[in-house]
Amino acid sequence: MSHHDADSTRSAFDVPENYLVREHAGAAGAGVGWLIAAVVSAIGAIACVVLGGATGNAVWWILFVVLIIATVVIAASMYIIKPNQAAVLTLFGDYRGTDRAPGLRIANPLYVKTKISVRVRNFTTTTSKVNDANGNPIHIAAVVVWRVVDTAAAQFGVEDFVDYVRIQSESAVRHMARAYPYDSFDNSGETTLIGEPQQVNEDLLAALQERVDAAGINILEARITDLSYSAEVAEAMLRRQQAAAIVAGRAQIVEGAVGMVKQALAGLEDGSDETAEVHLDGERRAAFAANLMTVIASDSPTNPVVNVGSDSQYG
């Protein structure tokens, strides 16, 4: 991905700080003690009803009303937070903090408590058909693992943070597919989708993280899981890959054969002693090299031909 593309993406997803709502701890406490107080208050209210009916004293009825109100207020103030869950507290639309402590909790009864899961989540994007950097149609999909790290940003930064992550993931995967070629047939060292999956996955994670920062989301992993040529070009690309593999294999065979021929000629001419030396003129060197190259580089068995000419022919 070019620096220009990265700068464009960054400027598109930057949000002014004054528009961001960041998480901070809210005013809340443990609710077990208050639950006991509510139970005692309810029992006291029942006792006041009994005593008020027995004595006819209005004080018991007044105390009954007070205890009932206290019980209702305490009950309305309590809420439960499960492990890996948080409660966003708002008062008349104003963000008042986040409570992350699990268990029975209590806060201002006028607070609206919105529960948000901070568990790790994952999903697989739909398989998209896009053109790679070379214009070849491909099918691509990815798995995204994420979690909420800033509940305030998730609640107030975007309309629906779950849907936001999904849509941005689909967009980032398609953008990544267009930024790289599926494969490189000229061994130019260019980064490809199928050749360098680790680098592509790292770039995808960085690009996606940049997109979802405003929603208080942390991308733990982004990995391409489905990658293939589209049906209309798959056969042609397979033949191209096979041809490239054959050419590469042939090149390696020829390179090795040339080295073997050079070594054989040097061994013949040097020999282990003067009597073992074989001196060849230019024409015979060429013929020897051609025959040996044919034997080594041929992909089919060779049939040797024995020359039974006279010794004078080689004098």
N, C-alpha and C positions, 0 to 999 in steps of 0.2 A: 504494500500500500504506500502510495506516495505521501510526502510530507504535506502536499497541498490538500489531499483528501483528508488526512488526519486533522489538519487545521480547520477544514470546512466542517467536519463532523463535530469537532470540539466547540466551535462557535455556535453550531446549531442547537446543542444540548446544554450549553451553559445557562444557568438561571441566576439572575441577580440575587445577591445575598439578602436584600430586604424583602424578597418574595419568599424566601425559604423559612419554613417552620421546623426547627430542630428539636429533638427530644430532650427533655430534662425530667428529673424526678418530680413526681406529684406528691401532694400532701395526703398521705394515707397511712394507716396503721394496722396492726394486727387486730383481728376481729373476735378472737376467742373470748377474751375478757368481756367484751361488749355483748357477746351472745349470752354469756352467763347473766349479765346484768339485765338483758331483755327477758330472759326466763324468770328471773326473780321479780322483775316488774310485772310480768303477766300473772304470776302467782299472787303477788300483792294486790293486783286489780281484782282478781277473783275473791280474795279475802275481803276486800272493801265492799264488794257486792253483798257478800254474806252478812257482814257486820252492819252494813247500811240497811239491809232489809230487816235485820233482827232488832236494831236499835231505833231506826227511823232518823238517825242523826245525819244531817246534810253534809257534814264534814267528810264522812266516808265516801259519799257520792262525788264530792269534789276531788278527793284524793284518787278515786277510781278513774275519773276523767284524765287527771294528770298522768297517772301510771299508764293508761291506755295510749295516750299521745306519745309518751316516752317510748313505749314498746314499739309503736308503729314507726317512729322516727329512726330508732336503732335498726329495726328490721329493714327499712328502706335504705339505710346507709351501707348495709353489708352486701358483699358480693364475693364470689369465689374465683380465684385465678388458678388455673392448672399449670403444671410444669411446662416451660417453654411457651408461655402465653403471657400477654401483657394487656393492660387496660388503659386506654387513652381517656383521660378525664377532661371534660369540657363543662364550662358553666355559662349558660346562655350563649353558646357559640364560641366562647373564648377558651383557647387551649390552656389548661391549668397543670399539665404534667402527665407523666406516664408512670403507672405502678406495675413493676415487674415481679414483685415478691409473690411466690405461690402460696396458696392456702386461703383461709377465710380472712377477708380484708374489710376495712371500714373506711369510709371517706364521707365528705360532705353529702348529705342526702340530695342536694340539688344538682350534684354532678351527674352528668351522663357518662356512663362507663361503657366504652366501646371496646370489645375484646378483639385482639389481633394475635394470630398465631405467629410465633417466631421460630417455628420448627423448620428444618431443612425440607425443601420441596423440590420436585423435579418434574419435568415433562419433556416430551419429544415433539419437536416442531413437525408440521405437516411437510411431506415430501414435495418440494417445489421444483418446477421446471424452469431453468434460467439458462442464459448463455454465459459461458466462461469468458475469460479474457481474450481468447482467440475466436470467440463467436460460435463455439460449438455448443449445442443444446445438451444440458446435463440435468440429472435428477439429484437433488441434495436435501438432506435433513440432518438435524443435530439434536442432541440431548442437552438440556440446560438444567443445572442444579443451582438453586438459589435459596436465600432466606432474607427475612426482613431484619435489618439492623437498626433502623431509625423509624420507630412507630409513628412519630409525628409527621415525618416526611411522607410515609406511606399513606397515612390517613388524609393529609391535607395537601400534599404536593401534587397528586394526580387524582383523576376521577375514580379509577378502579385499578389499584396497583397490580392485582393478579392479571387482569386483562392487559394492562400496560406492559408487563414483563413479557407476556406471550407475543403481543404484536411486535414489540421491539426486537424480540429474539428472531421472529420470522424475517423481519427487515434486515437485521444484521447478517443472518445466514445468506440471504439473497445477495446482499452487498459484497460479502466475502467471496461468494462464488464468482461474481463478475470481476473481482480484483485479481484473481489468479487463473492461470490456465489449468485445465484438468491434468494434462501431462505434457512433457517436453520430449520431442523426438530427436532433437539435435544435441542433447547432453550439454546445453549451454550453461548449466548451473542455475538456471532460473527456478525460483520457488514455485512448486506446483501443488495442487490440491491432493493428489495421490502420492506424490513423491516425498513431501515433507509434512506429514500430518501433524506432528507435534508443534511445529512453528505455526501452521495454519490455525490449530486449535488455540494456541496462545494469543494470536492476533484476534481471533474471534472473541475470546474472553475479554480482552482489553477493550475492543470496540463496543461490546455489549455492556460492559461495566460502565463505560462512559455514558451510554444512553440511559441507564437506569439509576444513576446517582441521584437524580432529582427526586426519585421515589423512595429513597432510603433503602435500596436493595443491594445486597452483596452477592455477586455471581461467584459461586464456589467452583464451578466447572462448566465448560462449554466444549462439547466434543462432537465432531461430525460422525454420524453413525451410518448414513446411507449416502453413497456416492457412486454414480454410474452414468454412462452416456445414455442419452435418450434413444429410444428404439430406432428412430429413423436414421441414426448415424452410428449405432453400436456396431453393426457388422463391418462397415467401412473402417471404423477406427480400430477394430480388432485386427483386420487385415493389415492396417498400417503399423500397428504394434508388432505384429508378427514379422513384417518386412524389416522393420527397424532392428528387431532382435537378430534376424538372420544376417543383416548387413554387419551388425556389431560383432557377431560370432565369426563371420568370414574375415573381417579385418583382423581379429585376434589370431586366427589360424594363419593368415598370410604373414603377419608380423613374426609369429613363431617360426614359420617355415623359412623365412628369409634368414633368420638367425642360425637355423640349423644348417642351411646351405653354406653360409659363410664359414661356419665352424667345420663343416665337412671338407670344403676346399682347402682351408688352412691346414687341416690335419693331413690331407693327402700330400700337399706340397712340402710341409715341414717334415713329416715322418718322424720315426723314433731314431733312425740313423740314416746314413747316406744311401744305403741300399734300399731302404723302405720309401724313399722319396719318389713321388710321382709328379712329373712336370707336365702340365697341360698348356697347350697354346690357347689363344683367345677363343677360337672357334670351339674347341673341345670343352673349355670352361663353360661357355654359354650353353652347349648341348647338355653337359652334366648338370648344370644348374637348372635348366628347363625340365629335364627328366625328373630330378629330385623334387623340384617344386610340384610337379604333377603328382608324384606319388604321395607327397605329404599333404597337399592341399585338396586333393580330390576327395569327393564325398562318396565315391564308389570304388570297389576293389580294382586294383591295377593288375594287368597281365604282362609280366616281363617278357621281353623279346631278347633272345640270346644271339649275339652277332658271332658267327663262326668263320669270319674272314681270316685270311692269312696273317701271320705275324708281321710280314713286310708292310701290311696295310697300316700298322701302327708304329713302324720304325721311324 
